[in-house]
Amino acid sequence: MKKIGIPCFFMLCTDGTEKECLEKGLFGDRESWFPYLKTIRKGDIGFLLNITRDQLLGIFIAEGEARLNINPNAWDGAFTAQVKVKLIDQLQRVDKSSEKLEKIIALRKIQREPFPYNVPSKKTYGPDITSKILSLFRITDTVADHFEITPQEQVGLYPEYKLEGVAGLDGIKRFVFQRILAPFEDEETAYKLGLRIGGGLLLFGPPGTGKTLVSMAIANHIQAKFIDISPSVIIGYPGEAEKRIENIFASLDKEPRAVVFLDEAEWALCKREDQTSSVMQRITPVLLAQLSRIFKQKTKPIILIAATNKPAMIDTAFLRPGRFDRIFYIGLPDENTRAQIIKICLQNRENELSEDEISEIAGKLEGYSGADIENIIEEAAFISFERRRAEPTKITKEHIIKAFEKMPNPSVTEKEVKQIEKWAKERGIEI
């Protein structure tokens, strides 16, 4: 069987509710569980677990995200949080399913109550679990072909951003996987140990080094809503900015998981003695209060990420324990990382560069940020396009060198880097 790179989800039914699920192509739940159903994405694979017969029914694919009252009359209006699904090929049933699923995932005790509840921990499961569960069914080539869906349907809100696709930054990726993502993947054990799921991270370093990319990749990895708080929040009449901040954080209570991102965070986390705007003087205490409230919810899977290239402007109140206390330096890429970035930029482009040529080019780009390198490859692609009538449309070493010559100086100055590194040294942060 081919490996299926799509998350899956479960819903319960009984003999009394199974028929309506199948006839309407609809899974449902009580409205109170709607926040959990929102983890389901279009293209996720779904299964019904009939708790009356202990049968697992499949195979379904979600046709969209969960919504309230897709069909208000379904189940006599009892289950208004609903997901529209499509049956793939013939309906299949797996007997003694709880026993077989127990060998694949750690099932919690399923209460024998009326349909439906998410199973087993009100969340979707990743590709590895999906493949194992599908192995319980008879998967034909015809059925498997239905799983060849677009990347937008396979993953979360930002499918193009993947942690494994971020060049370098091994230290922060290791920390993120071990201390933030791992508890998401075993929330029950994390809860028992009292682990703090989520929390606050401050990413600092020169511009163009991948701080935003890492943040979006984290959101994608955990299938979380990505909320970008920009400076536009302060626009408006007195009192409106504070209300917007409060509304943004209040909305997190309705999300099963979220990544909140503050880019160029110095605008929001600026030292109070440096604030000249009366708006910011009002916003800072509101923001501090909201951050404290969110960070106290140890089991609430919310990650707040602040990114800045001016860390010295950040008020130290935001860097105390329980706030943005996990601080990481994201510096300019070294030669090996620059080579990785070049390869990533060339992945979906026609090119004829050898490993040696990529290494040679990476050696010439010392001091260039990831964003700089991306711009150079983009320019090289345009050069190739302009020459399409005279030569094959493939990016070559010559095209990249020509593009490099158009951008002889990196966008980040040595002075900027030294200022950032000085701040890190004063705080005892490893760079």
C-alpha positions as CSV (number, residue, x, y, z in Angstrom):
1,M,0.0,0.0,0.0
2,K,1.3,3.5,-0.8
3,K,2.0,5.7,2.1
4,I,-0.8,8.2,2.7
5,G,0.4,11.6,3.8
6,I,-3.0,12.8,5.0
7,P,-4.3,13.2,8.6
8,C,-7.4,11.2,9.7
9,F,-10.2,11.7,12.2
10,F,-12.9,9.6,13.9
11,M,-16.5,10.1,14.8
12,L,-18.8,7.8,16.8
13,C,-22.2,6.5,15.8
14,T,-24.7,3.9,16.9
15,D,-27.0,1.6,15.0
16,G,-29.6,4.3,15.4
17,T,-27.5,7.1,13.9
18,E,-25.4,5.2,11.4
19,K,-28.0,5.2,8.6
20,E,-28.4,9.0,8.6
21,C,-24.7,9.5,8.6
22,L,-24.4,7.4,5.5
23,E,-27.4,8.7,3.7
24,K,-26.6,12.3,4.2
25,G,-22.8,12.0,3.8
26,L,-22.5,13.9,7.1
27,F,-20.7,13.4,10.4
28,G,-22.1,15.4,13.3
29,D,-21.5,16.4,16.9
30,R,-23.0,18.6,19.6
31,E,-22.3,22.3,19.3
32,S,-20.1,22.3,22.4
33,W,-17.6,20.1,20.5
34,F,-17.4,22.5,17.5
35,P,-14.0,23.9,18.4
36,Y,-12.5,20.4,18.3
37,L,-14.1,19.6,15.0
38,K,-12.5,22.7,13.5
39,T,-9.2,20.7,13.5
40,I,-10.6,18.8,10.5
41,R,-9.4,20.0,7.1
42,K,-10.7,19.4,3.6
43,G,-9.1,16.2,2.3
44,D,-8.6,14.6,5.8
45,I,-9.6,10.9,5.9
46,G,-12.6,10.1,8.1
47,F,-13.9,7.0,9.8
48,L,-17.1,6.1,11.7
49,L,-16.8,3.9,14.7
50,N,-20.2,2.2,15.4
51,I,-20.0,1.6,19.2
52,T,-23.1,-0.7,19.1
53,R,-21.4,-3.2,16.9
54,D,-17.8,-2.3,17.5
55,Q,-17.3,-1.7,13.8
56,L,-15.0,0.8,12.1
57,L,-16.6,2.1,8.9
58,G,-14.7,3.7,6.0
59,I,-13.4,5.2,4.0
60,F,-14.5,8.8,3.9
61,I,-12.9,12.1,2.9
62,A,-13.9,15.4,4.4
63,E,-15.2,17.7,1.7
64,G,-14.7,20.8,3.7
65,E,-14.1,22.2,7.2
66,A,-16.6,21.7,10.0
67,R,-19.5,24.2,10.1
68,L,-22.6,24.6,12.2
69,N,-25.9,23.4,10.7
70,I,-24.8,22.2,7.3
71,N,-28.0,20.3,7.5
72,P,-30.2,21.7,10.3
73,N,-32.6,18.8,10.2
74,A,-30.1,16.0,10.5
75,W,-30.5,13.9,13.7
76,D,-33.5,16.0,14.5
77,G,-31.2,19.0,15.2
78,A,-29.4,17.3,18.0
79,F,-25.9,17.4,16.4
80,T,-25.4,20.8,14.8
81,A,-21.6,20.8,14.5
82,Q,-21.2,19.0,11.2
83,V,-18.6,17.8,8.7
84,K,-19.6,17.0,5.1
85,V,-17.9,13.8,3.9
86,K,-17.7,11.7,0.8
87,L,-17.5,7.9,0.7
88,I,-14.5,6.6,-1.3
89,D,-15.4,3.6,-3.3
90,Q,-17.4,0.9,-1.5
91,L,-18.3,1.1,2.2
92,Q,-16.0,-1.2,4.2
93,R,-16.5,-2.4,7.8
94,V,-13.8,-3.7,10.2
95,D,-15.1,-5.9,13.0
96,K,-13.7,-5.8,16.6
97,S,-12.3,-2.4,15.7
98,S,-11.6,-1.2,19.2
99,E,-9.2,-4.2,19.7
100,K,-7.5,-3.5,16.4
101,L,-7.3,0.3,16.9
102,E,-5.8,-0.3,20.4
103,K,-2.7,-1.7,18.7
104,I,-2.3,1.5,16.5
105,I,-3.2,4.3,18.9
106,A,-3.7,4.7,22.6
107,L,-7.5,4.8,22.8
108,R,-9.1,6.5,25.8
109,K,-12.1,4.8,27.3
110,I,-15.1,5.4,25.0
111,Q,-18.3,6.1,26.9
112,R,-21.2,4.2,25.5
113,E,-23.4,7.3,25.1
114,P,-25.5,8.6,22.1
115,F,-23.6,9.5,19.0
116,P,-21.4,11.4,18.4
117,Y,-18.1,12.2,20.1
118,N,-14.7,12.7,18.6
119,V,-12.5,9.7,19.2
120,P,-10.2,9.1,20.9
121,S,-8.9,12.5,22.1
122,K,-10.8,15.0,19.9
123,K,-8.1,15.6,17.4
124,T,-6.9,14.5,14.0
125,Y,-4.1,12.0,13.5
126,G,-1.1,12.3,11.3
127,P,0.1,10.5,8.2
128,D,1.8,7.6,10.0
129,I,-1.4,6.8,11.9
130,T,-3.5,7.2,8.8
131,S,-1.4,4.6,6.9
132,K,-1.7,2.1,9.8
133,I,-5.5,2.5,10.1
134,L,-5.9,2.2,6.3
135,S,-4.0,-1.1,6.5
136,L,-7.1,-2.5,8.3
137,F,-9.1,-2.0,5.1
138,R,-8.8,-3.5,1.7
139,I,-7.1,-0.7,-0.3
140,T,-7.3,-1.1,-4.0
141,D,-5.3,0.9,-6.5
142,T,-8.6,2.5,-7.5
143,V,-9.3,3.7,-4.0
144,A,-5.7,4.8,-3.4
145,D,-6.0,7.0,-6.5
146,H,-8.6,9.1,-4.7
147,F,-6.0,10.1,-2.1
148,E,-3.9,11.8,-4.7
149,I,-5.1,15.3,-3.7
150,T,-3.6,18.7,-3.9
151,P,-1.2,19.9,-1.2
152,Q,-3.7,22.5,0.0
153,E,-6.0,19.6,0.9
154,Q,-3.3,17.5,2.6
155,V,-2.1,19.9,5.2
156,G,-3.1,22.9,7.3
157,L,-3.4,26.6,6.6
158,Y,0.1,27.1,5.2
159,P,0.9,23.8,3.4
160,E,3.9,25.3,1.6
161,Y,5.6,25.9,5.0
162,K,7.1,22.8,6.6
163,L,9.6,22.6,9.4
164,E,11.7,20.0,7.6
165,G,11.8,22.3,4.6
166,V,13.3,25.2,6.6
167,A,17.1,25.2,5.9
168,G,19.3,25.3,9.0
169,L,18.0,26.5,12.3
170,D,18.6,23.0,13.7
171,G,18.7,24.2,17.4
172,I,15.4,25.9,17.3
173,K,13.8,23.1,15.3
174,R,15.0,20.6,17.8
175,F,13.6,22.6,20.7
176,V,10.3,23.2,18.9
177,F,9.9,19.5,18.2
178,Q,10.9,18.4,21.7
179,R,9.3,21.0,23.9
180,I,6.3,22.3,21.9
181,L,5.3,19.9,19.2
182,A,5.8,16.6,21.0
183,P,3.2,17.5,23.8
184,F,0.7,18.2,21.0
185,E,1.2,14.7,19.7
186,D,0.6,13.1,23.1
187,E,-1.6,15.5,24.9
188,E,-2.9,12.9,27.4
189,T,0.6,12.1,28.8
190,A,1.6,15.8,28.7
191,Y,-1.5,16.6,30.8
192,K,-0.7,13.9,33.4
193,L,2.9,15.3,33.8
194,G,1.6,18.8,34.0
195,L,3.6,19.9,31.0
196,R,3.1,23.4,29.7
197,I,1.8,22.9,26.2
198,G,2.6,25.9,24.0
199,G,4.0,29.1,25.5
200,G,5.9,32.1,24.2
201,L,9.0,32.3,22.0
202,L,11.0,35.4,21.1
203,L,12.9,34.9,17.8
204,F,15.5,37.6,17.2
205,G,18.1,38.1,14.5
206,P,18.8,40.0,11.3
207,P,15.9,40.5,8.8
208,G,15.3,37.8,6.2
209,T,16.6,34.9,8.2
210,G,13.4,32.8,8.4
211,K,11.7,33.9,11.6
212,T,8.3,34.2,9.9
213,L,8.9,31.0,7.9
214,V,9.5,29.0,11.1
215,S,6.3,30.4,12.7
216,M,4.1,29.4,9.8
217,A,5.8,26.0,9.6
218,I,5.0,25.4,13.3
219,A,1.3,26.4,12.7
220,N,1.2,24.0,9.7
221,H,2.8,21.2,11.6
222,I,0.2,21.2,14.4
223,Q,-2.7,22.1,12.0
224,A,-3.2,25.3,14.0
225,K,-4.9,28.6,13.1
226,F,-2.2,31.2,12.3
227,I,-3.1,34.6,13.7
228,D,-0.8,37.5,12.5
229,I,-1.1,40.6,14.7
230,S,0.1,43.5,12.7
231,P,0.6,47.2,13.6
232,S,-2.7,48.0,11.8
233,V,-4.4,46.9,15.1
234,I,-3.6,50.4,16.6
235,I,-5.5,52.3,13.9
236,G,-8.7,53.9,14.9
237,Y,-10.4,56.0,17.6
238,P,-9.3,55.9,21.3
239,G,-10.3,52.7,22.9
240,E,-10.6,50.8,19.6
241,A,-7.1,49.4,19.6
242,E,-7.5,48.0,23.1
243,K,-10.8,46.4,22.2
244,R,-9.2,44.8,19.1
245,I,-6.4,43.3,21.2
246,E,-8.9,41.9,23.7
247,N,-11.1,40.5,20.9
248,I,-8.1,38.8,19.2
249,F,-7.1,37.0,22.5
250,A,-10.7,36.2,23.4
251,S,-11.1,34.5,20.0
252,L,-8.3,32.1,21.0
253,D,-10.7,30.5,23.6
254,K,-12.7,29.2,20.7
255,E,-9.7,27.7,18.8
256,P,-8.6,24.1,19.5
257,R,-5.0,25.3,18.8
258,A,-3.4,28.4,17.5
259,V,-0.1,30.2,16.7
260,V,-0.2,33.9,17.3
261,F,2.6,35.8,15.5
262,L,3.9,39.3,16.2
263,D,6.3,40.3,13.4
264,E,8.6,43.2,14.0
265,A,7.4,42.8,17.6
266,E,9.2,45.9,18.9
267,W,6.1,47.9,17.8
268,A,4.0,46.1,20.3
269,L,6.5,45.1,23.0
270,C,8.5,48.3,23.0
271,K,10.0,49.6,26.3
272,R,7.5,51.8,28.0
273,E,10.0,54.7,28.6
274,D,10.5,54.8,24.8
275,Q,6.9,55.0,23.9
276,T,5.8,58.4,22.5
277,S,2.4,57.3,21.3
278,S,-0.5,57.5,23.8
279,V,-2.1,54.6,21.9
280,M,0.9,52.3,22.7
281,Q,0.9,53.5,26.3
282,R,-2.7,52.2,26.6
283,I,-2.1,49.0,24.6
284,T,1.0,47.8,26.5
285,P,-0.8,47.0,29.8
286,V,-3.7,45.4,27.9
287,L,-1.3,43.2,26.0
288,L,0.6,42.3,29.1
289,A,-2.6,41.3,30.8
290,Q,-3.8,39.2,27.9
291,L,-0.4,37.5,27.5
292,S,-0.4,36.6,31.2
293,R,-3.9,35.2,31.0
294,I,-3.1,33.0,28.0
295,F,0.2,31.8,29.4
296,K,-1.4,30.7,32.6
297,Q,-3.5,28.2,30.7
298,K,-0.8,25.5,30.8
299,T,-2.8,22.9,28.9
300,K,-4.2,25.3,26.3
301,P,-2.3,24.5,23.0
302,I,-1.5,28.1,22.1
303,I,2.0,29.3,20.9
304,L,2.8,33.0,20.8
305,I,5.8,33.9,18.7
306,A,7.3,37.4,18.7
307,A,10.0,38.1,16.0
308,T,12.3,41.1,15.9
309,N,15.5,42.3,14.5
310,K,15.6,45.1,17.1
311,P,15.6,43.1,20.4
312,A,17.1,46.0,22.4
313,M,13.8,47.8,22.0
314,I,11.8,45.0,23.7
315,D,10.5,45.8,27.2
316,T,12.1,43.3,29.6
317,A,8.6,42.9,31.2
318,F,7.8,40.7,28.2
319,L,10.8,38.5,28.7
320,R,10.1,37.4,32.2
321,P,9.3,33.8,33.1
322,G,5.9,32.8,31.9
323,R,5.8,35.2,28.9
324,F,8.3,35.3,26.0
325,D,10.9,33.5,28.1
326,R,12.1,31.1,25.4
327,I,14.5,33.2,23.4
328,F,16.3,32.1,20.2
329,Y,18.8,33.8,18.0
330,I,18.3,33.2,14.3
331,G,21.4,34.4,12.5
332,L,22.6,34.7,9.0
333,P,23.0,31.2,7.3
334,D,26.4,29.5,7.2
335,E,27.8,28.1,4.0
336,N,26.1,24.7,4.4
337,T,22.8,26.3,5.1
338,R,23.1,28.7,2.2
339,A,23.6,25.6,-0.1
340,Q,20.4,24.1,1.4
341,I,18.5,27.3,0.8
342,I,19.7,27.4,-2.8
343,K,18.5,23.8,-3.3
344,I,15.1,24.6,-1.7
345,C,14.7,27.6,-4.0
346,L,15.5,25.5,-7.1
347,Q,13.3,22.5,-6.1
348,N,10.4,23.4,-8.3
349,R,12.3,25.2,-11.0
350,E,14.0,23.7,-14.2
351,N,17.7,23.9,-13.6
352,E,21.0,22.2,-14.4
353,L,23.2,23.0,-11.5
354,S,25.4,20.3,-10.0
355,E,26.2,19.9,-6.3
356,D,29.6,21.4,-6.8
357,E,28.2,24.5,-8.6
358,I,25.7,25.0,-5.7
359,S,28.5,24.7,-3.2
360,E,30.6,27.2,-5.2
361,I,27.7,29.7,-5.3
362,A,27.0,29.2,-1.6
363,G,30.6,30.1,-0.8
364,K,30.3,33.4,-2.6
365,L,27.2,34.4,-0.7
366,E,28.6,34.9,2.8
367,G,26.7,37.5,4.7
368,Y,23.6,37.1,2.6
369,S,20.3,36.3,4.3
370,G,17.9,33.6,3.2
371,A,15.6,36.3,1.7
372,D,18.6,37.7,-0.2
373,I,19.3,34.2,-1.7
374,E,15.7,33.7,-2.6
375,N,15.7,37.1,-4.5
376,I,18.9,36.1,-6.3
377,I,17.3,32.8,-7.5
378,E,14.2,34.6,-8.5
379,E,16.2,37.1,-10.6
380,A,18.1,34.1,-12.1
381,A,14.8,32.6,-13.2
382,F,13.8,35.9,-14.9
383,I,17.1,36.0,-16.7
384,S,16.5,32.5,-18.0
385,F,13.0,33.4,-19.0
386,E,14.3,36.5,-21.0
387,R,16.6,34.2,-22.9
388,R,14.0,31.5,-23.6
389,R,14.1,32.0,-27.4
390,A,17.8,31.7,-27.6
391,E,18.6,28.9,-25.1
392,P,16.8,26.2,-23.0
393,T,14.7,27.6,-20.2
394,K,16.7,26.2,-17.4
395,I,18.4,28.1,-14.5
396,T,22.2,27.7,-14.8
397,K,25.2,28.7,-12.7
398,E,25.7,31.6,-15.2
399,H,22.2,32.9,-14.6
400,I,22.7,32.9,-10.8
401,I,26.1,34.7,-11.1
402,K,24.5,37.4,-13.3
403,A,21.7,37.8,-10.7
404,F,24.3,38.0,-7.9
405,E,26.1,40.7,-9.8
406,K,22.9,42.8,-9.8
407,M,22.8,42.5,-6.0
408,P,26.5,42.9,-5.0
409,N,25.8,43.7,-1.3
410,P,23.7,41.8,1.2
411,S,20.7,43.5,2.6
412,V,21.9,43.1,6.2
413,T,24.8,45.3,7.3
414,E,27.7,44.2,9.6
415,K,26.7,47.0,12.0
416,E,23.1,45.6,12.3
417,V,24.5,42.1,13.1
418,K,26.9,43.4,15.7
419,Q,24.2,45.4,17.5
420,I,22.0,42.3,17.7
421,E,24.8,40.1,18.9
422,K,25.8,42.7,21.5
423,W,22.3,42.5,23.0
424,A,22.4,38.7,23.1
425,K,25.8,38.8,24.8
426,E,24.5,41.2,27.5
427,R,21.7,38.8,28.3
428,G,23.8,35.7,28.2
429,I,22.0,34.3,25.2
430,E,24.0,31.8,23.1
431,I,24.4,32.8,19.4
